[in-house]
Amino acid sequence: MKKMVPPKRTAIWIGLLLCLSSLSDSVQGGRVPGLYVLGDSQLDVGNNNYLQTTIRANFPHNGVDYPGHLPTGRFSNGKNLADFIAGSLSVATPPAYRSIGNFTGNSSIFLNGVNFASGGAGVLKLTSKGLTISFDEQIKRDYSIVNAGLVQQLGKTQALAHAEGSIFAIGVGGNDIANRISLDDPADEQKLLTSSDSNQQFIDSLAHSLKRQLQRLYELGMRKLFFVGTGPLGCYPLLRQGSVTKECNAEANSLSMQYNTGVQKLLREMSTRQPDFRYSFLDQYAVLKKYINEPQANGFAEVEAACCALGDKDAMLICTPESQLCYSRTNHIFWDGAHLTEVTTQKLVAVAFNGSAPLVAPVNLRQLSAP
């Protein structure tokens, strides 16, 4: 495999300075000035294409329903969460950060924001270590560079105004939980550090790390956060097929619910401490469980098997060229072992944008994006 070399920081600075020249007009405009995306594979639009990693999706059958029918690095048959979030906000999908060094196109695309998400990323540093861009790296290194460029170009006051008006979309935590459930190598570093912890201690460690990470983003200007909670991970094909009866993995689902409860508590406390901070939390678990329990009412026919799999209910983590492709992608909830189809994701974001509590709270994405 040919090694893909990430862009140099100098190139990133040049790209920032070139593309931020008209940002003053964007800040004064009547729409969301920027969309900054961080997290894992449900939001990655191609960052992992630039890494030496096995966690990639830049090959068929991924992208079979994406415009042009080509794989882009999205872990989906088509568009993903980042695309639909951007579409609901009437902005272009922000480009993958790792492609910024080669950015020479229309600056308005860049001005909508940047996508830092990386497939495999987790709240904990050890999750998928060495295979992905960790959530910590996305914040401390990558977004910090972008923020510094904003400050240099606009001045601290206006750069802060831009960040305060922008939406930060985050989805992370699922990989941490999936790794705790599925790792069986006794020599694995993360397993050694977490296996002796109770599930509640594990969730508390996630919350502790996430609190620090979100606080850092707040210090860098984040005031409007859209957070996507984890889904019912135990019902995803990769974990479901581990059961002889193909039932949902109860422990994984329990951890997902505990994690979502912990995140919501953390966000409430954060908004209490910092009154200028607003957030919208999408309970992906509740929405997807409703689809799974009431498939026909929600437009689905297949709620267990992945569309892209090696055989009946035999799904891998990622869709590969060797996998069989289902005929109708619009009636499947799951694309591969761990990711949703385009149509499922589209439905999720529709709930996020126009829905109400308890599925999305305390406000929806539309209300969060209002001036």
C-alpha positions in Angstrom: 0.0 0.0 0.0 1.4 3.4 -0.9 2.0 5.6 2.1 -0.3 8.6 2.2 1.6 11.6 3.7 -0.4 14.0 5.8 -0.1 17.7 4.7 2.6 19.7 6.3 1.6 22.3 8.9 3.0 25.1 6.8 0.7 24.1 4.0 -2.2 24.1 6.4 -1.4 27.6 7.5 -1.2 28.8 3.9 -4.6 27.2 3.2 -6.1 28.8 6.3 -4.8 32.3 5.4 -6.0 32.0 1.8 -9.4 30.7 2.6 -10.1 33.0 5.6 -9.8 36.2 3.6 -13.6 36.8 3.3 -14.5 35.4 6.7 -15.6 38.8 8.0 -18.5 38.7 5.7 -19.4 35.2 6.9 -19.4 36.3 10.5 -21.8 39.2 9.7 -24.1 36.9 7.6 -27.5 35.5 8.7 -26.5 31.9 8.7 -24.3 29.5 10.7 -20.8 30.9 9.9 -19.1 27.5 10.4 -19.6 23.8 11.1 -16.8 22.1 12.9 -17.1 18.3 13.0 -15.2 16.0 15.4 -15.5 12.4 16.4 -15.5 8.9 14.8 -16.4 7.0 11.7 -20.1 8.1 11.7 -18.8 11.6 10.8 -15.5 10.9 9.0 -15.6 12.2 5.4 -12.2 11.0 4.4 -9.6 11.9 7.0 -8.6 8.2 7.4 -7.7 8.1 3.7 -4.5 9.9 4.6 -3.5 7.5 7.4 -1.6 4.3 7.4 -4.5 2.3 9.0 -6.8 -0.6 8.4 -9.7 1.5 9.4 -10.6 2.9 6.0 -13.5 3.0 3.7 -12.0 4.4 0.5 -12.9 1.2 -1.5 -16.1 -0.4 -2.9 -18.8 -1.1 -2.0 -18.6 2.0 0.2 -20.0 5.0 -1.6 -22.1 3.0 -4.0 -25.0 5.5 -3.6 -22.9 8.6 -3.0 -22.9 11.1 -5.9 -20.6 9.7 -8.6 -20.9 6.2 -7.0 -17.3 6.3 -5.8 -15.9 5.6 -2.3 -14.8 8.7 -0.6 -13.7 7.4 2.8 -17.2 7.6 4.3 -18.2 4.4 6.2 -21.6 4.3 4.4 -23.2 3.4 1.1 -23.8 7.2 0.6 -23.8 10.3 2.7 -23.1 10.2 6.4 -24.0 12.3 9.5 -21.7 15.1 8.6 -23.3 15.5 5.2 -26.9 15.5 6.5 -26.0 17.9 9.4 -24.5 20.3 7.0 -27.4 20.0 4.6 -29.9 20.7 7.4 -28.0 23.9 8.2 -27.9 24.9 4.5 -24.1 24.8 4.4 -21.7 22.7 2.3 -20.2 19.6 3.9 -16.9 20.7 5.5 -13.9 19.1 3.9 -11.7 16.5 5.6 -9.0 18.3 7.6 -6.3 16.0 6.2 -7.1 17.3 2.7 -6.7 21.0 3.5 -3.0 21.0 2.6 -4.1 20.5 -1.0 -7.0 22.9 -0.9 -7.1 25.3 -3.8 -10.8 25.4 -4.7 -13.7 27.7 -3.8 -12.9 29.2 -0.4 -16.6 29.2 0.6 -16.5 25.5 1.0 -13.7 25.9 3.6 -15.4 28.8 5.3 -18.3 26.5 6.2 -15.9 24.8 8.6 -13.7 21.7 8.8 -14.2 18.0 9.5 -11.6 16.5 11.9 -13.5 13.2 12.5 -11.5 10.0 12.2 -12.9 6.4 11.9 -12.0 4.4 15.0 -11.5 7.4 17.3 -12.6 7.2 20.9 -12.9 9.3 24.0 -10.0 7.4 25.6 -6.5 7.8 24.1 -6.0 4.1 23.9 -9.0 3.3 21.8 -7.8 2.2 18.4 -4.4 3.6 19.4 -2.1 4.1 16.4 -4.8 3.4 13.9 -6.7 6.7 14.0 -6.7 10.4 14.9 -7.7 10.3 18.5 -10.4 12.7 19.8 -7.7 14.4 21.9 -5.5 15.0 18.8 -8.5 16.3 16.9 -8.9 19.0 19.6 -5.5 19.7 21.0 -3.6 19.6 17.7 -5.9 20.0 14.7 -8.7 22.3 15.8 -6.1 24.4 17.7 -4.3 25.1 14.4 -7.5 26.2 12.8 -8.4 28.3 15.7 -4.9 30.0 15.7 -5.4 30.7 12.0 -8.7 32.4 12.7 -7.2 34.5 15.4 -4.3 35.6 13.3 -6.4 36.5 10.3 -9.4 38.2 12.1 -8.1 39.2 15.5 -9.1 37.6 18.8 -12.4 39.3 19.2 -13.8 38.5 15.7 -12.4 35.0 15.7 -14.2 34.4 19.0 -17.4 35.8 17.5 -17.1 33.4 14.5 -16.6 30.4 16.8 -19.5 31.4 19.1 -21.9 31.5 16.1 -20.7 28.3 14.7 -22.0 24.8 15.3 -19.7 22.1 16.7 -21.0 18.6 15.8 -19.5 15.7 17.8 -20.1 12.0 17.8 -17.8 9.8 19.9 -17.8 7.1 22.5 -19.1 4.1 20.5 -15.6 2.7 19.8 -14.7 2.8 23.5 -17.7 0.7 24.4 -17.3 -1.7 21.4 -13.7 -2.3 22.3 -14.5 -3.0 25.9 -17.1 -5.6 24.8 -15.3 -7.3 21.9 -11.5 -7.2 22.7 -10.4 -10.7 23.7 -6.6 -10.4 23.6 -5.3 -10.6 27.2 -2.2 -8.7 26.2 -4.2 -5.8 24.8 -3.1 -2.6 26.5 -6.6 -1.1 26.8 -8.1 -4.4 28.1 -5.4 -4.6 30.8 -6.3 -1.1 32.0 -10.0 -1.4 31.9 -11.0 -5.1 32.4 -10.7 -4.9 36.2 -12.9 -1.8 36.3 -16.6 -2.2 36.8 -18.9 -1.0 34.0 -19.7 2.1 36.0 -16.1 2.9 36.6 -15.5 2.5 32.9 -18.3 5.0 32.1 -17.0 7.3 34.8 -13.6 7.3 33.1 -15.2 8.2 29.8 -17.1 11.0 31.4 -14.0 12.3 33.1 -12.0 12.4 29.8 -15.0 13.9 27.9 -15.4 16.7 30.4 -11.8 17.8 29.9 -12.1 17.6 26.1 -15.3 19.6 25.9 -13.9 22.2 28.3 -10.9 22.7 26.1 -13.2 23.2 23.1 -15.1 25.8 25.1 -11.9 27.6 25.9 -11.2 27.7 22.1 -14.6 29.3 21.4 -17.2 26.5 21.2 -20.6 27.8 22.4 -23.0 25.7 20.4 -22.6 22.0 20.6 -24.6 19.3 18.8 -23.7 16.0 20.4 -24.7 12.6 18.9 -25.1 10.0 21.6 -24.2 6.3 21.0 -26.7 4.0 19.4 -27.9 0.6 20.7 -24.4 -0.9 19.9 -25.4 -4.3 21.1 -28.0 -4.5 18.3 -25.4 -3.6 15.6 -24.6 -6.7 13.4 -21.0 -7.0 14.5 -22.0 -7.5 18.2 -25.4 -9.2 17.6 -23.8 -11.9 15.5 -21.6 -12.9 18.4 -24.7 -14.4 20.0 -25.9 -17.9 19.1 -29.4 -16.6 19.0 -28.4 -13.4 17.2 -30.0 -11.4 20.0 -28.8 -7.9 20.9 -25.8 -7.8 23.2 -27.3 -6.7 26.5 -24.0 -5.5 28.1 -23.2 -3.3 25.1 -26.6 -1.8 25.1 -26.5 -1.2 28.9 -23.1 0.6 28.5 -24.5 2.7 25.6 -27.4 3.9 27.8 -25.1 4.6 30.8 -22.8 6.5 28.6 -25.6 8.6 27.1 -26.9 9.4 30.5 -23.5 10.4 31.6 -23.0 12.7 28.6 -26.3 14.4 29.2 -25.4 15.0 32.8 -22.1 16.4 31.8 -23.6 18.8 29.3 -26.2 20.0 31.8 -23.5 20.8 34.3 -21.4 22.5 31.7 -24.3 24.8 30.7 -25.0 25.6 34.3 -21.3 26.6 34.9 -21.1 28.5 31.7 -24.5 30.1 30.8 -23.3 31.2 27.3 -22.9 27.5 26.4 -25.8 25.9 24.6 -26.2 22.3 23.4 -28.4 19.8 21.7 -28.2 16.1 22.5 -29.5 13.5 20.1 -30.5 10.3 21.8 -29.4 8.0 18.9 -30.0 5.0 21.1 -33.7 5.8 21.5 -34.3 6.7 17.9 -32.6 3.6 16.5 -34.3 1.3 19.0 -37.6 2.6 17.8 -36.6 1.8 14.2 -35.5 -1.7 15.3 -38.7 -2.4 17.3 -41.1 -0.9 14.8 -39.4 -1.4 11.4 -42.4 -1.3 9.1 -43.8 1.9 10.7 -40.4 3.6 10.0 -39.8 2.3 6.5 -37.5 -0.6 7.2 -37.7 -4.3 6.3 -34.3 -5.5 7.6 -33.2 -4.5 11.1 -30.6 -7.2 12.0 -28.4 -8.1 9.0 -26.0 -5.6 7.4 -26.6 -4.6 3.8 -22.9 -5.2 3.0 -21.9 -8.6 4.5 -20.1 -11.9 3.7 -23.4 -13.8 4.0 -26.6 -13.9 5.9 -26.1 -11.9 9.1 -22.3 -12.3 8.7 -21.0 -8.8 8.8 -17.5 -7.4 9.2 -16.6 -4.2 10.9 -16.3 -2.4 7.5 -17.8 -3.2 4.1 -15.2 -4.6 1.7 -15.1 -5.4 -2.0 -15.4 -9.1 -1.1 -18.7 -8.6 0.7 -22.1 -9.2 -0.8 -24.2 -6.2 -1.4 -27.9 -6.2 -0.7 -30.3 -5.2 -3.4 -32.2 -2.5 -1.5 -30.2 -0.2 0.6 -33.2 1.9 1.5 -34.9 -0.8 3.7 -31.8 -1.8 5.7 -30.9 0.0 9.0 -27.3 -1.2 8.9 -24.8 -0.8 6.2 -22.0 -3.0 7.6 -21.2 -4.5 11.0 -20.9 -1.1 12.7 -22.3 1.6 10.5 -25.7 2.8 9.4 -27.1 3.1 5.8 -27.5 6.5 4.3 -31.3 6.4 4.7 -31.1 5.6 8.4 -28.7 8.5 8.9 -30.9 10.8 7.0 -33.9 9.9 9.3 -31.7 10.4 12.3 -30.7 14.0 11.3 -34.4 14.8 10.5 -35.2 13.9 14.1 -32.2 16.0 15.3 -33.3 19.0 13.3 -37.0 19.1 13.9 -37.6 16.7 16.8 -38.2 17.3 20.4 -37.5 15.8 23.9 -36.8 13.2 24.8 -35.3 12.2 21.5 -33.4 15.5 21.1 -33.0 17.9 24.0 -33.0 20.5 25.5 -33.4 22.0 22.0 -33.2 20.6 18.6 -30.5 21.4 16.0 -32.7 23.9 14.3 -33.2 25.8 17.5 -29.5 25.5 18.4 -28.5 27.1 15.1 -30.7 30.1 15.5 -28.9 33.4 16.1 
